[in-house]
Amino acid sequence: MNGFHESSVWWLLLLLAVPMAWIAVARPRSRATIGFPSVAPLRAAGATLVSRTWWLPLLLRMAALATLAVCIARPIKANEQTRVYVEGVAIEIVVDKSSSMLAMDFQKDGERADRLTALKEVAGRFILGGAGLDGRPSDLIGLISFARYADSVCPLTLDHDYLVQVLDTVAVASNRGEDGTAIGEAVALAAERLRDATERGGDLPKPKSKVIILLTDGENNAGDIAPTTAAEICKTYGITLYAVGMGTIGEAPYPMQMPFGGTRLVPVPVHIDEKLLKDMATLTGGQYFRATDSRSLESIYETINRLEKTTTEQRRYLQFRDLAVEGSDIAGVQFPPLLLIAFLLIAAELLLAQTRWRMLP
């Protein structure tokens, strides 16, 4: 946006004096004359470039005066900018990778998919946004996976592209010795990571709230920390727990290895300790959800989005550039400050008036 300061724009009225000054100075009777007995020899000599452009120094002077008048009016270039202050949420996503997460009771792109694959697809959209989900661009998000043991696979970060890449690498525990469901240990580890990042300082921004999203399809059957103890830890640290029970109710199709190769889906009973998950969530001020398919899982993330909103504050400000003393870029051409142009015009007028274009009094 270009214009003039409101308090000084009226100085542009000085531009009206420029043509009046031209008329006053350039009219013949205002100039000194010298009497000659005859001008015939001068006419015979012919007109030179200097004699034909006698008005050039005067033109430079008028241009300098006009430029000075514009400078006094303070021309400006104002860029309106928006500064956004963000108060985000710190979120730990805790993902169950026990073997039961291979049950094929979800869908992805219209095809049957296992629970872990569907979880990663919807969680990725929860983080980055897309297909109905807004994403969480201003939030610190970390990732913990667990089966018999809990692992922090990605610290709290604002680099969400990297986080989703790590999430895609999470795989179901294939070793029988690693299989299990250590819900208490996983939640306790998530709470400790949130406390470390938000209460011990560092370069990370301080969030307005701390949240754990627990996604599991089973019962706690491993680990040394009881789930209720982990929930108490969350309550102590001011962390809200949202628990999501993954899977259909009753039975779920599970891929079984056939003796002579290949797999087939076999219905197996589903056991989710919903009472435990509800109690854990309620103790921390959170909620329990049951995801029986991909759409219900997406709806759960939408609900959490609404419950845990990121606070943003916008402040608009104008950044002015005084074109009288600062250069400007117009149509890709860099122009010097107007005051410099005025001084150059005055210098050129003085130079011409004292050399080839000098006029006798």
C-alpha positions as CSV (number, residue, x, y, z in Angstrom):
1,M,0.0,0.0,0.0
2,N,1.5,3.4,-1.1
3,G,0.5,6.9,0.0
4,F,1.4,9.8,2.3
5,H,1.3,10.4,6.0
6,E,-2.1,11.9,6.9
7,S,-0.5,14.6,9.0
8,S,1.7,15.9,6.2
9,V,-0.1,15.1,3.0
10,W,-1.3,18.7,2.6
11,W,2.2,19.8,1.8
12,L,1.5,18.5,-1.7
13,L,-0.2,21.9,-2.3
14,L,3.3,23.2,-2.8
15,L,3.2,21.4,-6.2
16,L,0.8,24.2,-7.4
17,A,3.6,26.7,-6.9
18,V,6.0,24.9,-9.3
19,P,4.2,25.8,-12.6
20,M,3.7,29.4,-11.2
21,A,7.4,29.6,-10.6
22,W,8.2,28.4,-14.1
23,I,5.9,31.0,-15.6
24,A,7.5,33.8,-13.5
25,V,11.0,32.9,-14.3
26,A,10.7,31.7,-17.9
27,R,8.6,34.6,-19.4
28,P,10.8,36.9,-21.6
29,R,10.3,40.2,-19.7
30,S,11.4,38.6,-16.5
31,R,14.9,37.9,-18.0
32,A,17.7,40.4,-18.3
33,T,18.5,41.5,-21.9
34,I,21.5,43.1,-23.6
35,G,21.0,45.6,-26.4
36,F,22.7,44.9,-29.8
37,P,22.8,47.2,-32.8
38,S,22.0,44.2,-35.0
39,V,21.1,40.5,-34.5
40,A,21.7,39.5,-38.1
41,P,25.1,38.0,-37.4
42,L,23.7,36.0,-34.6
43,R,20.9,34.7,-36.8
44,A,23.4,33.8,-39.5
45,A,25.4,31.8,-37.0
46,G,22.4,29.5,-36.5
47,A,21.0,27.9,-33.3
48,T,23.1,25.5,-31.3
49,L,21.9,22.6,-29.0
50,V,22.6,24.8,-26.0
51,S,20.6,27.8,-27.3
52,R,17.7,25.5,-28.2
53,T,17.6,24.0,-24.7
54,W,18.2,27.1,-22.7
55,W,15.4,26.0,-20.5
56,L,17.0,22.8,-19.3
57,P,18.6,24.1,-16.1
58,L,15.3,25.7,-15.2
59,L,13.5,22.5,-15.8
60,L,15.9,20.7,-13.5
61,R,15.3,23.3,-10.8
62,M,11.5,23.0,-11.1
63,A,11.8,19.1,-10.9
64,A,13.9,19.5,-7.8
65,L,11.4,21.8,-6.2
66,A,8.5,19.4,-7.0
67,T,10.5,16.4,-5.6
68,L,11.2,18.4,-2.4
69,A,7.5,19.2,-2.1
70,V,6.7,15.5,-2.4
71,C,9.4,14.7,0.2
72,I,7.9,17.2,2.7
73,A,4.5,15.4,2.3
74,R,6.3,12.2,3.5
75,P,5.4,9.5,0.9
76,I,5.3,6.0,2.5
77,K,5.0,2.4,1.5
78,A,3.1,0.5,4.1
79,N,3.1,-3.3,4.3
80,E,0.3,-4.8,6.4
81,Q,1.5,-7.9,8.1
82,T,0.0,-10.3,10.6
83,R,1.9,-11.7,13.6
84,V,0.3,-14.9,15.0
85,Y,0.9,-15.9,18.6
86,V,0.2,-19.6,19.2
87,E,-0.4,-21.4,22.5
88,G,-0.4,-25.1,21.5
89,V,-1.0,-28.5,23.2
90,A,1.6,-31.1,24.0
91,I,0.3,-34.5,22.9
92,E,1.8,-38.0,23.3
93,I,0.2,-40.6,21.0
94,V,0.5,-44.0,22.6
95,V,0.1,-46.9,20.1
96,D,-0.5,-50.5,20.9
97,K,1.5,-52.8,18.7
98,S,0.7,-56.1,20.2
99,S,-0.2,-59.0,17.9
100,S,-3.9,-58.6,18.4
101,M,-3.6,-55.3,16.4
102,L,-3.4,-57.5,13.3
103,A,-7.1,-58.2,13.4
104,M,-8.7,-57.2,10.1
105,D,-11.8,-55.4,11.3
106,F,-11.0,-51.9,9.8
107,Q,-10.8,-50.5,6.3
108,K,-8.4,-48.4,4.4
109,D,-9.3,-47.0,0.9
110,G,-12.3,-49.3,0.8
111,E,-10.2,-52.4,1.4
112,R,-10.1,-54.6,4.6
113,A,-7.2,-53.5,6.8
114,D,-5.7,-54.4,10.2
115,R,-6.2,-52.2,13.2
116,L,-2.6,-50.9,13.3
117,T,-2.7,-49.9,9.6
118,A,-6.0,-48.1,10.0
119,L,-4.7,-46.4,13.2
120,K,-1.6,-45.1,11.4
121,E,-3.6,-43.8,8.5
122,V,-6.1,-41.8,10.6
123,A,-3.5,-40.7,13.1
124,G,-1.4,-39.3,10.3
125,R,-4.3,-37.2,9.2
126,F,-5.0,-36.1,12.8
127,I,-1.4,-34.8,12.9
128,L,-1.0,-33.3,9.4
129,G,-4.6,-32.7,8.4
130,G,-6.6,-33.9,5.4
131,A,-9.8,-35.7,4.5
132,G,-11.9,-33.9,7.1
133,L,-9.3,-33.4,9.8
134,D,-7.7,-30.0,10.4
135,G,-4.3,-31.2,11.6
136,R,-2.3,-30.0,14.6
137,P,0.4,-27.7,13.1
138,S,1.0,-25.7,16.3
139,D,1.2,-28.6,18.7
140,L,4.1,-30.6,20.1
141,I,3.4,-34.2,19.4
142,G,5.4,-37.3,20.4
143,L,5.0,-41.0,19.8
144,I,5.2,-44.0,22.1
145,S,4.6,-47.6,21.0
146,F,4.2,-50.6,23.2
147,A,3.5,-54.3,23.4
148,R,5.2,-56.1,26.4
149,Y,7.5,-53.1,26.6
150,A,7.0,-49.4,26.0
151,D,9.3,-47.4,23.8
152,S,9.5,-43.7,23.1
153,V,10.0,-43.8,19.3
154,C,9.7,-40.1,18.7
155,P,10.1,-37.2,21.2
156,L,7.8,-34.3,21.3
157,T,8.4,-32.3,18.1
158,L,6.9,-29.7,15.8
159,D,8.4,-31.6,12.8
160,H,5.2,-33.4,12.1
161,D,6.4,-34.7,8.7
162,Y,9.2,-36.6,10.4
163,L,6.8,-37.8,13.1
164,V,4.4,-39.3,10.6
165,Q,7.4,-41.0,8.9
166,V,8.3,-42.6,12.2
167,L,4.7,-43.6,12.8
168,D,4.6,-45.4,9.5
169,T,7.5,-47.6,10.6
170,V,5.7,-48.9,13.7
171,A,5.1,-52.6,13.2
172,V,3.3,-55.3,15.2
173,A,5.5,-57.2,17.7
174,S,6.6,-60.4,15.8
175,N,8.6,-62.0,18.6
176,R,6.5,-64.0,21.1
177,G,8.8,-62.7,23.9
178,E,7.9,-59.1,23.0
179,D,4.2,-59.7,22.7
180,G,1.8,-58.4,25.3
181,T,0.0,-55.3,26.4
182,A,1.8,-53.1,29.0
183,I,-0.8,-50.3,29.2
184,G,0.4,-49.0,32.6
185,E,4.0,-48.7,31.5
186,A,3.2,-47.0,28.2
187,V,1.0,-44.4,29.9
188,A,3.5,-43.8,32.6
189,L,6.3,-43.3,30.1
190,A,4.1,-40.9,28.1
191,A,3.4,-38.9,31.2
192,E,7.1,-38.7,32.1
193,R,8.0,-37.5,28.6
194,L,5.4,-34.8,28.8
195,R,6.6,-33.7,32.2
196,D,10.3,-33.6,31.0
197,A,9.5,-31.5,27.9
198,T,7.1,-29.0,29.5
199,E,8.3,-28.6,33.1
200,R,12.1,-28.8,32.8
201,G,12.4,-25.9,30.3
202,G,14.5,-26.1,27.1
203,D,13.9,-24.7,23.6
204,L,10.5,-26.2,23.1
205,P,7.5,-23.8,23.5
206,K,5.5,-24.1,26.7
207,P,2.1,-25.7,25.9
208,K,-1.2,-24.6,27.5
209,S,-2.2,-28.2,28.2
210,K,-0.8,-31.8,28.1
211,V,-2.7,-34.7,26.6
212,I,-2.2,-38.5,26.1
213,I,-4.1,-40.3,23.4
214,L,-4.0,-44.1,24.2
215,L,-5.0,-46.5,21.4
216,T,-5.2,-50.1,22.5
217,D,-7.3,-53.2,21.7
218,G,-6.6,-55.4,24.7
219,E,-6.2,-55.8,28.4
220,N,-3.2,-54.9,30.6
221,N,-1.2,-58.1,30.9
222,A,2.4,-57.0,31.1
223,G,4.6,-54.4,32.8
224,D,5.4,-53.5,36.3
225,I,3.2,-50.3,36.6
226,A,-0.5,-50.8,37.1
227,P,-2.7,-48.8,34.7
228,T,-4.5,-47.0,37.6
229,T,-1.1,-46.0,39.0
230,A,-0.2,-44.5,35.6
231,A,-3.5,-42.6,35.5
232,E,-2.7,-41.2,39.0
233,I,0.7,-40.0,37.6
234,C,-1.2,-38.3,34.8
235,K,-3.5,-36.6,37.3
236,T,-0.6,-35.4,39.4
237,Y,1.1,-33.9,36.3
238,G,-2.1,-32.3,35.0
239,I,-2.2,-34.5,32.0
240,T,-5.5,-35.4,30.3
241,L,-5.9,-39.0,29.1
242,Y,-8.1,-39.9,26.1
243,A,-8.4,-43.7,25.8
244,V,-9.5,-45.4,22.6
245,G,-10.5,-49.1,22.5
246,M,-9.7,-50.4,19.1
247,G,-11.8,-53.2,17.5
248,T,-15.3,-54.5,16.9
249,I,-17.4,-55.9,19.7
250,G,-17.6,-59.7,20.1
251,E,-15.4,-61.3,17.5
252,A,-12.9,-60.0,15.0
253,P,-11.4,-61.6,11.8
254,Y,-7.8,-62.5,12.6
255,P,-5.2,-63.8,10.0
256,M,-4.1,-67.3,10.9
257,Q,-1.1,-69.0,9.3
258,M,-2.2,-72.2,7.5
259,P,-0.1,-75.4,7.9
260,F,0.7,-75.6,4.2
261,G,1.3,-71.9,3.6
262,G,-0.9,-68.9,3.2
263,T,-3.3,-67.3,5.7
264,R,-7.0,-67.1,6.2
265,L,-9.2,-65.0,8.4
266,V,-10.5,-66.7,11.5
267,P,-13.0,-65.1,13.9
268,V,-11.5,-64.7,17.3
269,P,-13.0,-63.3,20.5
270,V,-12.3,-59.6,21.3
271,H,-11.4,-58.7,24.9
272,I,-11.0,-55.0,25.8
273,D,-10.9,-53.9,29.4
274,E,-13.3,-51.0,28.8
275,K,-14.0,-50.4,32.4
276,L,-10.3,-50.0,33.1
277,L,-9.9,-47.6,30.2
278,K,-12.9,-45.6,31.3
279,D,-11.7,-45.3,34.8
280,M,-8.2,-44.1,33.7
281,A,-9.7,-41.5,31.4
282,T,-12.2,-40.3,33.9
283,L,-9.6,-40.0,36.7
284,T,-7.6,-37.5,34.5
285,G,-10.6,-35.5,33.3
286,G,-10.5,-37.2,29.8
287,Q,-12.9,-39.5,28.0
288,Y,-13.0,-43.1,26.7
289,F,-14.0,-43.9,23.1
290,R,-14.7,-47.2,21.3
291,A,-13.5,-47.3,17.7
292,T,-15.2,-50.2,15.9
293,D,-14.2,-49.1,12.3
294,S,-12.2,-46.5,10.5
295,R,-15.0,-44.0,10.4
296,S,-15.6,-44.1,14.1
297,L,-11.9,-43.8,14.7
298,E,-11.8,-40.6,12.6
299,S,-14.9,-39.3,14.5
300,I,-13.0,-39.8,17.8
301,Y,-10.1,-37.8,16.5
302,E,-12.5,-35.1,15.4
303,T,-13.9,-35.0,19.0
304,I,-10.5,-34.8,20.5
305,N,-9.7,-31.9,18.1
306,R,-12.7,-30.0,19.4
307,L,-11.9,-30.8,23.1
308,E,-8.3,-29.8,22.8
309,K,-8.2,-26.6,20.8
310,T,-5.0,-24.7,20.1
311,T,-5.3,-21.0,21.1
312,T,-4.1,-18.5,18.5
313,E,-4.0,-14.7,18.7
314,Q,-3.5,-12.5,15.7
315,R,-2.1,-9.0,15.8
316,R,-2.0,-6.9,12.8
317,Y,0.6,-4.1,12.3
318,L,1.7,-1.8,9.6
319,Q,5.4,-1.5,8.7
320,F,6.0,1.9,7.1
321,R,8.9,2.8,4.8
322,D,9.5,6.5,4.3
323,L,10.3,6.8,0.6
324,A,11.8,10.2,1.1
325,V,14.8,8.7,2.8
326,E,14.5,5.0,1.8
327,G,14.8,3.4,-1.6
328,S,11.9,1.5,-3.2
329,D,11.3,-1.3,-5.6
330,I,8.7,-0.4,-8.3
331,A,7.9,-2.9,-11.0
332,G,11.2,-4.7,-10.4
333,V,13.2,-1.5,-10.7
334,Q,15.1,-0.2,-7.7
335,F,14.7,3.6,-7.2
336,P,16.8,5.7,-4.8
337,P,15.3,7.8,-2.0
338,L,13.4,10.9,-3.2
339,L,15.7,13.3,-1.3
340,L,18.7,11.9,-3.1
341,I,16.9,12.4,-6.4
342,A,16.1,16.1,-5.4
343,F,19.7,16.8,-4.5
344,L,21.0,15.2,-7.7
345,L,18.6,17.4,-9.7
346,I,19.8,20.5,-7.9
347,A,23.4,19.5,-8.4
348,A,22.8,18.9,-12.2
349,E,21.0,22.3,-12.5
350,L,24.0,24.1,-10.8
351,L,26.5,22.3,-12.9
352,L,24.7,23.2,-16.2
353,A,24.0,26.7,-15.1
354,Q,27.7,27.4,-14.4
355,T,29.1,25.7,-17.6
356,R,27.6,25.4,-21.2
357,W,24.1,26.6,-20.2
358,R,25.4,29.6,-18.3
359,M,23.3,32.7,-19.1
360,L,24.4,36.3,-18.8
361,P,22.7,38.5,-16.3
